[in-house]
Structures are given as structure tokens and as C-alpha cells.
Amino acid sequence: MYSEELFNESKKYFPGGVNSPVRAFKPYPFFVKSAGGSKITDEDGKTYIDHCLAYGPLILGHADPKVVREVSNQLTIGTA
């Protein structure tokens, strides 16, 4: 299981191996490989519905095309 390897590595950097209580699954937390809209896919290929959506900032979902486009446009103007 790939999550077990990632969890063991992450325990070197984060107390308890996670940086969010939402990810504290047993026996191992999930490690996100990709996300789009309301769905998250972990490194083991399992797909979840993300009910938290970063507690609000992702209200339009992960990688919303319009948000990605507008952020990309802004980055070409400057980042500070």
C-alpha cells in the first residue's frame, strides 16, 4: 500500500504524520494524487467526495476552470 510508505515518510516532518485532522484516517491518512470539482483521488486510486473543500476557500471545487484561468492570468501580471 503506497499510503503506508507516504505516511511513514510524512511522520518525519509532521507531528502524527498529517497536517490536518480531516486527513487522520486509520490505519493511514490519504495522500492526494489529484482533485477536480468535488472529488479527490488518493495515491492508492480511491476517490472521495471532498465535503470540506478547504473549509470554504474551495467553494467552487478543486481546479475550477474559470478560477484556474483567472489565477493564471493574474500570475502573468505579477505575484506580489
PDB file as gemmi writes it, atoms N, CA and C in Angstrom:
CRYST1    1.000    1.000    1.000  90.00  90.00  90.00 P 1                      
ATOM      1  N   MET A   1       0.848  -1.184   0.000  1.00  0.00           N  
ATOM      2  CA  MET A   1       0.000   0.000   0.000  1.00  0.00           C  
ATOM      3  C   MET A   1       0.889   1.241   0.000  1.00  0.00           C  
ATOM      4  N   TYR A   2       0.747   2.079  -0.997  1.00  0.00           N  
ATOM      5  CA  TYR A   2       1.564   3.269  -1.159  1.00  0.00           C  
ATOM      6  C   TYR A   2       1.338   4.272  -0.030  1.00  0.00           C  
ATOM      7  N   SER A   3       0.132   4.374   0.476  1.00  0.00           N  
ATOM      8  CA  SER A   3      -0.174   5.315   1.562  1.00  0.00           C  
ATOM      9  C   SER A   3       0.653   5.021   2.808  1.00  0.00           C  
ATOM     10  N   GLU A   4       0.910   3.756   3.073  1.00  0.00           N  
ATOM     11  CA  GLU A   4       1.713   3.397   4.239  1.00  0.00           C  
ATOM     12  C   GLU A   4       3.124   3.972   4.106  1.00  0.00           C  
ATOM     13  N   GLU A   5       3.718   3.866   2.927  1.00  0.00           N  
ATOM     14  CA  GLU A   5       5.055   4.408   2.699  1.00  0.00           C  
ATOM     15  C   GLU A   5       5.061   5.928   2.851  1.00  0.00           C  
ATOM     16  N   LEU A   6       4.067   6.587   2.262  1.00  0.00           N  
ATOM     17  CA  LEU A   6       3.981   8.042   2.372  1.00  0.00           C  
ATOM     18  C   LEU A   6       3.753   8.480   3.814  1.00  0.00           C  
ATOM     19  N   PHE A   7       2.934   7.723   4.547  1.00  0.00           N  
ATOM     20  CA  PHE A   7       2.666   8.050   5.945  1.00  0.00           C  
ATOM     21  C   PHE A   7       3.943   7.949   6.771  1.00  0.00           C  
ATOM     22  N   ASN A   8       4.701   6.885   6.573  1.00  0.00           N  
ATOM     23  CA  ASN A   8       5.954   6.738   7.318  1.00  0.00           C  
ATOM     24  C   ASN A   8       6.916   7.883   7.012  1.00  0.00           C  
ATOM     25  N   GLU A   9       6.968   8.328   5.765  1.00  0.00           N  
ATOM     26  CA  GLU A   9       7.812   9.459   5.389  1.00  0.00           C  
ATOM     27  C   GLU A   9       7.294  10.765   6.006  1.00  0.00           C  
ATOM     28  N   SER A  10       5.976  10.957   5.981  1.00  0.00           N  
ATOM     29  CA  SER A  10       5.411  12.217   6.478  1.00  0.00           C  
ATOM     30  C   SER A  10       5.566  12.369   7.992  1.00  0.00           C  
ATOM     31  N   LYS A  11       5.679  11.259   8.715  1.00  0.00           N  
ATOM     32  CA  LYS A  11       5.863  11.342  10.165  1.00  0.00           C  
ATOM     33  C   LYS A  11       7.198  11.981  10.538  1.00  0.00           C  
ATOM     34  N   LYS A  12       8.123  12.032   9.579  1.00  0.00           N  
ATOM     35  CA  LYS A  12       9.403  12.699   9.821  1.00  0.00           C  
ATOM     36  C   LYS A  12       9.252  14.215   9.838  1.00  0.00           C  
ATOM     37  N   TYR A  13       8.174  14.726   9.234  1.00  0.00           N  
ATOM     38  CA  TYR A  13       8.016  16.167   9.044  1.00  0.00           C  
ATOM     39  C   TYR A  13       6.834  16.783   9.784  1.00  0.00           C  
ATOM     40  N   PHE A  14       5.801  15.988  10.033  1.00  0.00           N  
ATOM     41  CA  PHE A  14       4.590  16.493  10.690  1.00  0.00           C  
ATOM     42  C   PHE A  14       4.299  15.657  11.935  1.00  0.00           C  
ATOM     43  N   PRO A  15       3.963  16.289  13.055  1.00  0.00           N  
ATOM     44  CA  PRO A  15       3.550  15.511  14.236  1.00  0.00           C  
ATOM     45  C   PRO A  15       2.353  14.631  13.887  1.00  0.00           C  
ATOM     46  N   GLY A  16       2.458  13.367  14.127  1.00  0.00           N  
ATOM     47  CA  GLY A  16       1.378  12.434  13.809  1.00  0.00           C  
ATOM     48  C   GLY A  16       1.278  12.112  12.334  1.00  0.00           C  
ATOM     49  N   GLY A  17       2.146  12.711  11.515  1.00  0.00           N  
ATOM     50  CA  GLY A  17       2.195  12.387  10.096  1.00  0.00           C  
ATOM     51  C   GLY A  17       1.206  13.112   9.208  1.00  0.00           C  
ATOM     52  N   VAL A  18       0.362  13.990   9.779  1.00  0.00           N  
ATOM     53  CA  VAL A  18      -0.606  14.729   8.970  1.00  0.00           C  
ATOM     54  C   VAL A  18      -0.599  16.201   9.360  1.00  0.00           C  
ATOM     55  N   ASN A  19      -1.068  17.050   8.432  1.00  0.00           N  
ATOM     56  CA  ASN A  19      -1.135  18.479   8.721  1.00  0.00           C  
ATOM     57  C   ASN A  19      -2.576  18.962   8.826  1.00  0.00           C  
ATOM     58  N   SER A  20      -3.510  18.010   8.926  1.00  0.00           N  
ATOM     59  CA  SER A  20      -4.924  18.354   9.052  1.00  0.00           C  
ATOM     60  C   SER A  20      -5.659  17.198   9.708  1.00  0.00           C  
ATOM     61  N   PRO A  21      -6.507  17.485  10.696  1.00  0.00           N  
ATOM     62  CA  PRO A  21      -7.257  16.391  11.325  1.00  0.00           C  
ATOM     63  C   PRO A  21      -8.227  15.702  10.365  1.00  0.00           C  
ATOM     64  N   VAL A  22      -8.600  16.378   9.289  1.00  0.00           N  
ATOM     65  CA  VAL A  22      -9.505  15.785   8.310  1.00  0.00           C  
ATOM     66  C   VAL A  22      -8.845  14.594   7.621  1.00  0.00           C  
ATOM     67  N   ARG A  23      -7.522  14.593   7.547  1.00  0.00           N  
ATOM     68  CA  ARG A  23      -6.800  13.532   6.850  1.00  0.00           C  
ATOM     69  C   ARG A  23      -6.355  12.411   7.781  1.00  0.00           C  
ATOM     70  N   ALA A  24      -6.721  12.446   9.049  1.00  0.00           N  
ATOM     71  CA  ALA A  24      -6.245  11.468  10.020  1.00  0.00           C  
ATOM     72  C   ALA A  24      -7.038  10.159   9.946  1.00  0.00           C  
ATOM     73  N   PHE A  25      -7.060   9.539   8.787  1.00  0.00           N  
ATOM     74  CA  PHE A  25      -7.747   8.265   8.596  1.00  0.00           C  
ATOM     75  C   PHE A  25      -6.919   7.146   9.216  1.00  0.00           C  
ATOM     76  N   LYS A  26      -7.544   6.044   9.528  1.00  0.00           N  
ATOM     77  CA  LYS A  26      -6.857   4.867  10.050  1.00  0.00           C  
ATOM     78  C   LYS A  26      -6.970   3.735   9.043  1.00  0.00           C  
ATOM     79  N   PRO A  27      -5.997   2.913   8.826  1.00  0.00           N  
ATOM     80  CA  PRO A  27      -4.711   2.937   9.518  1.00  0.00           C  
ATOM     81  C   PRO A  27      -3.744   3.980   8.968  1.00  0.00           C  
ATOM     82  N   TYR A  28      -4.035   4.518   7.771  1.00  0.00           N  
ATOM     83  CA  TYR A  28      -3.160   5.525   7.172  1.00  0.00           C  
ATOM     84  C   TYR A  28      -4.008   6.667   6.634  1.00  0.00           C  
ATOM     85  N   PRO A  29      -3.487   7.889   6.677  1.00  0.00           N  
ATOM     86  CA  PRO A  29      -4.219   9.002   6.063  1.00  0.00           C  
ATOM     87  C   PRO A  29      -4.164   8.870   4.540  1.00  0.00           C  
ATOM     88  N   PHE A  30      -5.029   9.571   3.851  1.00  0.00           N  
ATOM     89  CA  PHE A  30      -4.955   9.553   2.394  1.00  0.00           C  
ATOM     90  C   PHE A  30      -4.000  10.642   1.929  1.00  0.00           C  
ATOM     91  N   PHE A  31      -3.339  10.387   0.834  1.00  0.00           N  
ATOM     92  CA  PHE A  31      -2.421  11.341   0.223  1.00  0.00           C  
ATOM     93  C   PHE A  31      -2.961  11.637  -1.163  1.00  0.00           C  
ATOM     94  N   VAL A  32      -3.298  12.896  -1.401  1.00  0.00           N  
ATOM     95  CA  VAL A  32      -3.984  13.303  -2.627  1.00  0.00           C  
ATOM     96  C   VAL A  32      -3.048  13.217  -3.833  1.00  0.00           C  
ATOM     97  N   LYS A  33      -3.532  12.541  -4.857  1.00  0.00           N  
ATOM     98  CA  LYS A  33      -2.813  12.479  -6.130  1.00  0.00           C  
ATOM     99  C   LYS A  33      -3.363  13.523  -7.094  1.00  0.00           C  
ATOM    100  N   SER A  34      -4.688  13.675  -7.094  1.00  0.00           N  
ATOM    101  CA  SER A  34      -5.325  14.660  -7.969  1.00  0.00           C  
ATOM    102  C   SER A  34      -6.678  15.038  -7.385  1.00  0.00           C  
ATOM    103  N   ALA A  35      -7.206  16.160  -7.880  1.00  0.00           N  
ATOM    104  CA  ALA A  35      -8.522  16.607  -7.434  1.00  0.00           C  
ATOM    105  C   ALA A  35      -9.161  17.439  -8.528  1.00  0.00           C  
ATOM    106  N   GLY A  36     -10.472  17.337  -8.631  1.00  0.00           N  
ATOM    107  CA  GLY A  36     -11.226  18.116  -9.593  1.00  0.00           C  
ATOM    108  C   GLY A  36     -12.670  18.212  -9.140  1.00  0.00           C  
ATOM    109  N   GLY A  37     -13.201  19.419  -9.165  1.00  0.00           N  
ATOM    110  CA  GLY A  37     -14.580  19.598  -8.709  1.00  0.00           C  
ATOM    111  C   GLY A  37     -14.700  19.227  -7.243  1.00  0.00           C  
ATOM    112  N   SER A  38     -15.618  18.347  -6.934  1.00  0.00           N  
ATOM    113  CA  SER A  38     -15.838  17.926  -5.543  1.00  0.00           C  
ATOM    114  C   SER A  38     -15.114  16.630  -5.197  1.00  0.00           C  
ATOM    115  N   LYS A  39     -14.331  16.094  -6.118  1.00  0.00           N  
ATOM    116  CA  LYS A  39     -13.712  14.775  -5.916  1.00  0.00           C  
ATOM    117  C   LYS A  39     -12.201  14.880  -5.710  1.00  0.00           C  
ATOM    118  N   ILE A  40     -11.704  13.994  -4.849  1.00  0.00           N  
ATOM    119  CA  ILE A  40     -10.271  13.845  -4.588  1.00  0.00           C  
ATOM    120  C   ILE A  40      -9.925  12.387  -4.867  1.00  0.00           C  
ATOM    121  N   THR A  41      -8.811  12.160  -5.539  1.00  0.00           N  
ATOM    122  CA  THR A  41      -8.303  10.805  -5.755  1.00  0.00           C  
ATOM    123  C   THR A  41      -6.985  10.683  -5.016  1.00  0.00           C  
ATOM    124  N   ASP A  42      -6.864   9.605  -4.230  1.00  0.00           N  
ATOM    125  CA  ASP A  42      -5.642   9.447  -3.449  1.00  0.00           C  
ATOM    126  C   ASP A  42      -4.602   8.630  -4.216  1.00  0.00           C  
ATOM    127  N   GLU A  43      -3.427   8.502  -3.628  1.00  0.00           N  
ATOM    128  CA  GLU A  43      -2.320   7.796  -4.259  1.00  0.00           C  
ATOM    129  C   GLU A  43      -2.598   6.304  -4.455  1.00  0.00           C  
ATOM    130  N   ASP A  44      -3.587   5.780  -3.739  1.00  0.00           N  
ATOM    131  CA  ASP A  44      -3.947   4.372  -3.889  1.00  0.00           C  
ATOM    132  C   ASP A  44      -5.085   4.172  -4.880  1.00  0.00           C  
ATOM    133  N   GLY A  45      -5.522   5.259  -5.532  1.00  0.00           N  
ATOM    134  CA  GLY A  45      -6.568   5.149  -6.544  1.00  0.00           C  
ATOM    135  C   GLY A  45      -7.987   5.219  -6.018  1.00  0.00           C  
ATOM    136  N   LYS A  46      -8.180   5.490  -4.739  1.00  0.00           N  
ATOM    137  CA  LYS A  46      -9.528   5.629  -4.166  1.00  0.00           C  
ATOM    138  C   LYS A  46     -10.015   7.054  -4.392  1.00  0.00           C  
ATOM    139  N   THR A  47     -11.298   7.200  -4.694  1.00  0.00           N  
ATOM    140  CA  THR A  47     -11.875   8.520  -4.918  1.00  0.00           C  
ATOM    141  C   THR A  47     -12.832   8.853  -3.783  1.00  0.00           C  
ATOM    142  N   TYR A  48     -12.745  10.096  -3.320  1.00  0.00           N  
ATOM    143  CA  TYR A  48     -13.572  10.587  -2.222  1.00  0.00           C  
ATOM    144  C   TYR A  48     -14.309  11.851  -2.664  1.00  0.00           C  
ATOM    145  N   ILE A  49     -15.443  12.113  -2.038  1.00  0.00           N  
ATOM    146  CA  ILE A  49     -16.104  13.404  -2.192  1.00  0.00           C  
ATOM    147  C   ILE A  49     -15.543  14.309  -1.101  1.00  0.00           C  
ATOM    148  N   ASP A  50     -15.050  15.470  -1.487  1.00  0.00           N  
ATOM    149  CA  ASP A  50     -14.454  16.407  -0.546  1.00  0.00           C  
ATOM    150  C   ASP A  50     -15.552  17.314   0.013  1.00  0.00           C  
ATOM    151  N   HIS A  51     -16.074  16.936   1.163  1.00  0.00           N  
ATOM    152  CA  HIS A  51     -17.128  17.724   1.798  1.00  0.00           C  
ATOM    153  C   HIS A  51     -16.569  18.979   2.480  1.00  0.00           C  
ATOM    154  N   CYS A  52     -15.276  19.001   2.779  1.00  0.00           N  
ATOM    155  CA  CYS A  52     -14.681  20.150   3.479  1.00  0.00           C  
ATOM    156  C   CYS A  52     -14.316  21.282   2.525  1.00  0.00           C  
ATOM    157  N   LEU A  53     -13.792  20.962   1.351  1.00  0.00           N  
ATOM    158  CA  LEU A  53     -13.375  21.968   0.365  1.00  0.00           C  
ATOM    159  C   LEU A  53     -12.570  23.086   1.013  1.00  0.00           C  
ATOM    160  N   ALA A  54     -11.551  22.675   1.800  1.00  0.00           N  
ATOM    161  CA  ALA A  54     -10.652  23.608   2.492  1.00  0.00           C  
ATOM    162  C   ALA A  54     -11.415  24.542   3.427  1.00  0.00           C  
ATOM    163  N   TYR A  55     -12.515  24.063   3.963  1.00  0.00           N  
ATOM    164  CA  TYR A  55     -13.342  24.830   4.892  1.00  0.00           C  
ATOM    165  C   TYR A  55     -13.844  26.139   4.296  1.00  0.00           C  
ATOM    166  N   GLY A  56     -14.058  26.173   2.998  1.00  0.00           N  
ATOM    167  CA  GLY A  56     -14.636  27.357   2.366  1.00  0.00           C  
ATOM    168  C   GLY A  56     -13.903  27.900   1.154  1.00  0.00           C  
ATOM    169  N   PRO A  57     -12.565  28.013   1.190  1.00  0.00           N  
ATOM    170  CA  PRO A  57     -11.872  28.619   0.048  1.00  0.00           C  
ATOM    171  C   PRO A  57     -12.095  27.904  -1.289  1.00  0.00           C  
ATOM    172  N   LEU A  58     -12.432  26.634  -1.259  1.00  0.00           N  
ATOM    173  CA  LEU A  58     -12.656  25.889  -2.498  1.00  0.00           C  
ATOM    174  C   LEU A  58     -14.142  25.674  -2.763  1.00  0.00           C  
ATOM    175  N   ILE A  59     -14.946  26.661  -2.443  1.00  0.00           N  
ATOM    176  CA  ILE A  59     -16.400  26.535  -2.580  1.00  0.00           C  
ATOM    177  C   ILE A  59     -16.807  26.201  -4.016  1.00  0.00           C  
ATOM    178  N   LEU A  60     -15.995  26.576  -5.000  1.00  0.00           N  
ATOM    179  CA  LEU A  60     -16.282  26.236  -6.395  1.00  0.00           C  
ATOM    180  C   LEU A  60     -15.675  24.890  -6.791  1.00  0.00           C  
ATOM    181  N   GLY A  61     -15.021  24.224  -5.850  1.00  0.00           N  
ATOM    182  CA  GLY A  61     -14.419  22.924  -6.123  1.00  0.00           C  
ATOM    183  C   GLY A  61     -12.948  23.051  -6.482  1.00  0.00           C  
ATOM    184  N   HIS A  62     -12.314  21.908  -6.601  1.00  0.00           N  
ATOM    185  CA  HIS A  62     -10.899  21.844  -6.961  1.00  0.00           C  
ATOM    186  C   HIS A  62     -10.733  22.129  -8.451  1.00  0.00           C  
ATOM    187  N   ALA A  63      -9.761  22.959  -8.767  1.00  0.00           N  
ATOM    188  CA  ALA A  63      -9.358  23.234 -10.154  1.00  0.00           C  
ATOM    189  C   ALA A  63     -10.510  23.694 -11.037  1.00  0.00           C  
ATOM    190  N   ASP A  64     -11.392  24.532 -10.486  1.00  0.00           N  
ATOM    191  CA  ASP A  64     -12.471  25.090 -11.299  1.00  0.00           C  
ATOM    192  C   ASP A  64     -11.845  25.813 -12.497  1.00  0.00           C  
ATOM    193  N   PRO A  65     -12.259  25.498 -13.720  1.00  0.00           N  
ATOM    194  CA  PRO A  65     -11.616  26.070 -14.905  1.00  0.00           C  
ATOM    195  C   PRO A  65     -11.555  27.601 -14.928  1.00  0.00           C  
ATOM    196  N   LYS A  66     -12.629  28.265 -14.513  1.00  0.00           N  
ATOM    197  CA  LYS A  66     -12.615  29.734 -14.528  1.00  0.00           C  
ATOM    198  C   LYS A  66     -11.637  30.272 -13.489  1.00  0.00           C  
ATOM    199  N   VAL A  67     -11.607  29.683 -12.313  1.00  0.00           N  
ATOM    200  CA  VAL A  67     -10.682  30.129 -11.272  1.00  0.00           C  
ATOM    201  C   VAL A  67      -9.241  29.899 -11.728  1.00  0.00           C  
ATOM    202  N   VAL A  68      -8.962  28.726 -12.285  1.00  0.00           N  
ATOM    203  CA  VAL A  68      -7.608  28.429 -12.772  1.00  0.00           C  
ATOM    204  C   VAL A  68      -7.195  29.437 -13.845  1.00  0.00           C  
ATOM    205  N   ARG A  69      -8.096  29.743 -14.763  1.00  0.00           N  
ATOM    206  CA  ARG A  69      -7.807  30.700 -15.837  1.00  0.00           C  
ATOM    207  C   ARG A  69      -7.502  32.085 -15.271  1.00  0.00           C  
ATOM    208  N   GLU A  70      -8.339  32.558 -14.352  1.00  0.00           N  
ATOM    209  CA  GLU A  70      -8.150  33.903 -13.801  1.00  0.00           C  
ATOM    210  C   GLU A  70      -6.887  33.995 -12.940  1.00  0.00           C  
ATOM    211  N   VAL A  71      -6.598  32.960 -12.169  1.00  0.00           N  
ATOM    212  CA  VAL A  71      -5.373  32.962 -11.368  1.00  0.00           C  
ATOM    213  C   VAL A  71      -4.164  32.938 -12.306  1.00  0.00           C  
ATOM    214  N   SER A  72      -4.219  32.134 -13.358  1.00  0.00           N  
ATOM    215  CA  SER A  72      -3.114  32.087 -14.329  1.00  0.00           C  
ATOM    216  C   SER A  72      -2.911  33.448 -14.978  1.00  0.00           C  
ATOM    217  N   ASN A  73      -3.982  34.114 -15.339  1.00  0.00           N  
ATOM    218  CA  ASN A  73      -3.875  35.462 -15.923  1.00  0.00           C  
ATOM    219  C   ASN A  73      -3.201  36.418 -14.950  1.00  0.00           C  
ATOM    220  N   GLN A  74      -3.606  36.375 -13.714  1.00  0.00           N  
ATOM    221  CA  GLN A  74      -3.015  37.257 -12.709  1.00  0.00           C  
ATOM    222  C   GLN A  74      -1.534  36.975 -12.509  1.00  0.00           C  
ATOM    223  N   LEU A  75      -1.146  35.710 -12.552  1.00  0.00           N  
ATOM    224  CA  LEU A  75       0.260  35.367 -12.353  1.00  0.00           C  
ATOM    225  C   LEU A  75       1.155  35.942 -13.443  1.00  0.00           C  
ATOM    226  N   THR A  76       0.616  36.142 -14.638  1.00  0.00           N  
ATOM    227  CA  THR A  76       1.415  36.736 -15.711  1.00  0.00           C  
ATOM    228  C   THR A  76       1.642  38.229 -15.472  1.00  0.00           C  
ATOM    229  N   ILE A  77       0.794  38.845 -14.661  1.00  0.00           N  
ATOM    230  CA  ILE A  77       0.910  40.277 -14.346  1.00  0.00           C  
ATOM    231  C   ILE A  77       1.904  40.490 -13.202  1.00  0.00           C  
ATOM    232  N   GLY A  78       1.883  39.587 -12.250  1.00  0.00           N  
ATOM    233  CA  GLY A  78       2.771  39.686 -11.101  1.00  0.00           C  
ATOM    234  C   GLY A  78       2.265  38.823  -9.978  1.00  0.00           C  
ATOM    235  N   THR A  79       3.160  38.467  -9.063  1.00  0.00           N  
ATOM    236  CA  THR A  79       2.782  37.551  -7.996  1.00  0.00           C  
ATOM    237  C   THR A  79       2.770  38.174  -6.610  1.00  0.00           C  
ATOM    238  N   ALA A  80       3.084  39.456  -6.511  1.00  0.00           N  
ATOM    239  CA  ALA A  80       3.085  40.070  -5.185  1.00  0.00           C  
ATOM    240  C   ALA A  80       2.139  41.258  -5.162  1.00  0.00           C  
TER     241      ALA A  80                                                      
END                                                                             
